[in-house]
Amino acid sequence: MLPNELTVTEAIRLSAYTRCHLYNLITAGKLRNRKAKMRTGPIVILIERASLEQYMQDKGRGAADGEERK
């Protein structure tokens, strides 16, 4: 089963978008996301997988690593 949320690094691998482009999409409100504080680590941004896949589908792009939506 695929995770519901992705880190920015995982989203880069899935979408083949650059880190800068993903942050621009987050800032523009085109991707649903939340900030999470790891117990002993930094704050990370988690992107909702469904919103990223929907954005990619709207732009006519598939997953970069060959994963298909089931």
Secondary structure, DSSP 8 states (H G I E B T S, - for coil): ---SEEEHHHHHHHH---HHHHHHHHHTT-S-EEEEE-SSS-EEEEEEHHHHHHHHHHTT---TT-----
